[in-house]
Amino acid sequence: MSEATQKAYVAGIIDGEGTITLTRLYKNARWKTPIVSVSSTTQERNLRSFTEPLFWFKSMSK
């Protein structure tokens, strides 16, 4: 699968199951940081291994 196809797949998951927000990490922070979250009731076991080469994950939970 090409890198462009992988990115399109991840974009579809974020669009369907996720959200993108801008958040201040500290109360007095001057800049907002983008946060991407994905939540799903079904477990996709290979999602992390599929997307890890494209992105860096801070955390992932079941």
N, C-alpha and C positions, 0 to 999 in steps of 0.2 A: 504494500500500500504506500502510495507516495506521501511525502510530508504535507503537501497541500490537502490531500484527502484526510489525513489524520487531523489536521487543524480544523477542517470543516466539521468533522465528526465531533470534536471537543466543543466547538462553537455551538453545535446543535444541542449537545448535552447541557451546556450552560444556559442556552436560550430556553430549553424545555424544563429543566429541573433546577436551575440556579438563579443567582442574582449577582449583580456587580454594584458595589456601593463605594462611596468615598467617605472615609472615616478619619477623624483626628485620633491618633493613637494615644496622645497625652492631652490633658485638659487645655494647656496653654500652647499647644503645638501650632506653628504658623501654617504648616502644610497638611493637606489631607492625603491619606494613603489609599490607593485602590485595594479593595478586598473582594475576592471572587469566592463565592460559596456555592456548593452543589449539594442538594439533599434529595434522597430518593428512598422510597420504601422497599425497593427491590435491591438486592445485593448484586453488584456486578464485580465479580472477583478479579477480572483482568483489567479493570479501568485504570488503576494506578500504574501497573506495568506498561499499559498502552500509552498513557499520557506523560509518564515521568520523563522520557527523553525530551519532551516539548516544554515542560514547565517544572518549576521548583515548588514542592509542596511544603508548607509550614506544618500542617497537621492533616491527618485523615483519620476518621473514626467510623466505627460500624454503626 
